[in-house]
Amino acid sequence: MGDFDCGAIDCGDCGDCCDECFDCCDEPCFCFVCFSDAISGKALLRIVCGLVIFAVLAAVVTLLVIALVPRRVSVSVEDAALSRLALADKNATATALSYDISIAVAVHNGNLIMPAEHTAPLYADLLFDGARFARIGLATAGAVVRPRRREVYHATAAADSASVALGSAGVADFLQQSEAGEFQLEVKLVGEVMYQPDHKKHRLDAICRLELALSTATSPAMFKKVIFHATALILMVELASPSCVPKGVTRAC
């Protein structure tokens, strides 16, 4: 590399380049101009081709990871209406509720190419004060949510006397909310999904907190999602390792 006139090259703060072209007289410095001149055209072409191939391979690997590593589905309560919710017998010692409710739940599959198949029925449990008073079937085993699609499941449930373990404190809270005309309910979604062609089964578990007022035919009431709780937590774990499921971890949607 001594054949190159590096002294004529301005290396900035490093001053003039020495004969080695990579060092300055006072401190190490890299002279890119001399370095590029020292490389033959074929060698430079090989380096550029290598960088391009590396970038293409990195992009392909990134796309494969995005496409083939399953992303968990997300769920949300799209609509809900409550036309009846009352104590079946106010004088009874055992608590029972009468209710009439309709609900719409959306399951969104954000995967690029992997369908999400329900390998078990998808249920919505209706809870008041943490006690379940109804279970609604939303989707059957075998139902599929296509990639980048959203399926909305509609269901209704009604009963004249459904037993519920509220306790005295729960009954008092129910009467207070009934008098106010608005109920704070929880919708617990329970199911199981598999992302094709991956054969691992994953639990679907989410809790959505809602505020529902009674609706009538002439005065429909819009449901409200509880503020600051916009996303449902989906626990996605292999069924072979049930101990991995964190207990007591819920987030409302």
C-alpha positions in Angstrom: 0.0 0.0 0.0 3.1 2.3 0.1 2.6 2.8 -3.7 -0.3 5.2 -2.9 0.3 8.9 -2.2 -1.5 9.1 1.1 0.2 12.3 2.1 -2.0 14.1 -0.4 -5.1 12.9 1.3 -6.8 15.1 3.9 -7.7 12.9 6.9 -9.3 15.6 8.9 -8.1 16.0 12.4 -5.6 13.2 12.0 -3.4 15.2 9.7 -1.5 13.6 6.9 -1.5 9.8 6.5 1.6 7.8 6.9 2.9 5.4 4.4 0.8 2.6 5.9 -2.3 4.6 5.0 -4.2 3.3 8.0 -2.3 5.2 10.7 -1.6 8.9 11.3 1.7 10.1 12.5 0.3 11.1 15.9 -2.6 8.7 16.6 -4.4 5.8 14.8 -6.7 6.9 12.0 -8.5 5.1 9.2 -8.1 6.5 5.7 -11.1 5.2 3.8 -10.0 6.7 0.4 -6.6 4.9 0.5 -8.3 1.7 1.7 -10.9 1.8 -1.2 -8.1 2.5 -3.7 -6.1 -0.5 -2.3 -9.0 -2.9 -2.9 -9.3 -4.3 -6.4 -12.6 -3.9 -8.3 -13.5 -7.6 -8.0 -12.8 -7.6 -4.3 -15.0 -4.6 -3.8 -17.7 -6.2 -5.9 -17.6 -9.3 -3.7 -17.9 -7.3 -0.6 -20.9 -5.4 -1.9 -22.5 -8.7 -3.0 -21.9 -10.2 0.3 -23.5 -7.3 2.1 -26.6 -7.5 -0.2 -26.9 -11.3 0.3 -26.6 -10.8 4.1 -29.4 -8.1 4.1 -31.6 -10.3 2.0 -31.1 -13.4 4.2 -31.8 -11.2 7.3 -35.0 -9.9 5.8 -36.1 -13.5 4.8 -35.4 -14.8 8.3 -37.3 -11.9 9.8 -40.3 -12.5 7.6 -40.3 -16.3 8.4 -40.2 -15.5 12.1 -43.1 -13.1 11.8 -45.1 -15.5 9.6 -44.4 -18.8 11.4 -44.1 -17.9 15.1 -47.7 -17.8 16.3 -49.1 -14.5 17.7 -51.8 -15.0 20.3 -55.3 -14.0 19.4 -57.0 -11.0 21.0 -60.6 -10.8 22.2 -63.0 -8.0 22.9 -66.6 -7.5 23.8 -68.1 -5.7 20.9 -71.7 -5.3 22.2 -73.8 -6.3 25.1 -77.4 -5.7 26.2 -79.1 -6.5 29.5 -82.9 -6.5 29.5 -83.4 -8.2 32.8 -81.3 -8.8 35.9 -82.9 -9.2 39.3 -83.1 -11.3 42.4 -85.5 -14.2 41.6 -86.8 -14.2 45.2 -85.8 -11.4 47.4 -87.0 -13.2 50.5 -85.1 -16.5 49.8 -82.1 -17.4 51.9 -80.4 -19.0 48.8 -79.6 -16.4 46.2 -80.9 -16.8 42.7 -81.0 -14.4 39.8 -83.3 -13.9 36.8 -81.6 -12.5 33.8 -81.9 -11.9 30.0 -78.7 -10.8 28.3 -77.2 -10.7 24.8 -73.5 -10.4 24.0 -71.2 -10.1 21.0 -67.5 -11.2 21.4 -64.9 -10.7 18.7 -61.8 -12.9 18.3 -59.1 -11.4 16.2 -56.3 -13.4 14.6 -53.3 -11.2 13.8 -51.1 -13.9 12.3 -50.1 -13.4 8.7 -50.6 -17.0 7.4 -51.6 -19.2 10.4 -55.3 -19.9 11.0 -56.4 -20.1 14.6 -58.6 -23.1 15.3 -60.8 -23.5 18.4 -59.9 -26.9 19.7 -62.4 -26.6 22.5 -65.7 -24.7 22.8 -65.4 -21.0 23.5 -67.5 -19.9 26.5 -68.4 -16.6 28.1 -69.0 -16.9 31.8 -71.1 -14.0 33.3 -70.0 -13.0 36.8 -71.4 -10.6 39.4 -69.1 -9.9 42.3 -66.8 -12.7 41.2 -69.6 -15.3 41.3 -70.8 -17.0 38.0 -74.5 -16.9 37.3 -74.5 -17.9 33.6 -72.4 -19.6 31.0 -72.9 -18.8 27.3 -71.5 -20.8 24.4 -69.9 -18.6 21.7 -68.0 -20.9 19.4 -67.9 -24.7 18.9 -64.7 -26.8 18.7 -63.4 -26.8 15.1 -64.4 -23.2 14.4 -61.5 -21.3 12.6 -60.5 -17.7 12.6 -58.6 -17.0 9.4 -55.3 -15.1 9.3 -55.7 -11.3 9.6 -59.4 -11.8 10.2 -61.9 -11.2 13.0 -64.8 -13.4 13.9 -67.7 -11.9 15.9 -69.8 -14.4 17.9 -73.3 -13.4 19.0 -75.2 -15.2 21.8 -78.0 -14.7 24.2 -78.9 -16.3 27.5 -81.9 -16.1 29.8 -83.1 -17.7 33.0 -85.9 -17.2 35.6 -83.9 -18.6 38.5 -80.2 -19.2 38.3 -78.4 -20.0 41.5 -75.4 -17.8 42.4 -73.2 -17.8 45.4 -73.2 -14.1 46.3 -73.3 -14.1 50.1 -74.8 -11.3 52.2 -72.2 -8.7 51.0 -72.8 -9.6 47.4 -76.6 -9.4 47.8 -76.2 -6.0 49.4 -74.0 -4.8 46.5 -76.5 -6.2 44.0 -79.4 -4.3 45.6 -77.4 -1.1 45.6 -76.5 -1.4 41.9 -80.0 -2.4 41.0 -81.3 0.7 42.7 -78.7 2.8 40.8 -79.9 1.2 37.5 -76.4 0.1 36.4 -74.6 -3.2 37.0 -70.9 -3.9 37.1 -70.4 -7.3 35.5 -67.5 -9.4 34.3 -67.3 -11.5 31.2 -64.8 -14.3 31.6 -63.8 -15.9 28.2 -62.6 -19.5 28.4 -61.4 -21.6 25.5 -58.5 -23.3 23.7 -56.9 -22.5 20.4 -54.3 -24.1 18.1 -52.4 -22.3 15.4 -52.1 -24.4 12.2 -49.8 -26.0 11.2 -48.4 -25.8 14.8 -50.1 -28.6 16.8 -49.6 -27.1 20.2 -52.8 -26.2 22.1 -53.0 -23.0 24.0 -55.4 -21.8 26.7 -57.5 -18.8 26.0 -58.4 -17.0 29.2 -59.5 -13.4 29.5 -61.7 -11.2 31.7 -63.6 -8.2 30.5 -65.3 -5.8 32.9 -68.5 -4.1 31.8 -71.0 -1.6 33.1 -74.5 -2.4 31.9 -77.7 -0.5 32.4 -81.1 -2.2 31.8 -82.4 -1.9 28.3 -86.0 -1.8 27.1 -87.5 -2.0 23.7 -88.2 1.8 23.7 -85.0 2.8 25.5 -82.0 0.7 24.6 -78.9 1.2 26.8 -75.4 1.2 25.4 -72.9 -0.8 27.4 -69.7 0.7 28.6 -66.3 -0.9 28.9 -64.7 0.0 32.2 -62.3 2.9 31.8 -58.6 2.2 31.7 -59.2 -1.5 30.8 -59.1 -1.7 27.1 -57.3 -5.0 26.4 -58.0 -8.5 27.4 -55.1 -10.6 28.6 -54.8 -13.9 26.8 -52.8 -16.6 28.5 -51.2 -18.7 25.8 -49.5 -21.8 27.3 -49.0 -25.4 26.3 -51.6 -27.6 27.9 -48.8 -30.0 28.7 -47.5 -27.5 31.2 -50.5 -26.3 33.2 -48.3 -25.2 36.1 -47.0 -22.4 33.8 -50.4 -20.6 34.0 -50.0 -17.6 36.3 -52.8 -17.6 38.8 -54.8 -14.5 39.6 -53.4 -12.5 36.6 -56.3 -10.9 34.8 -56.8 -7.7 32.9 -60.1 -6.4 31.8 -61.1 -5.5 28.2 
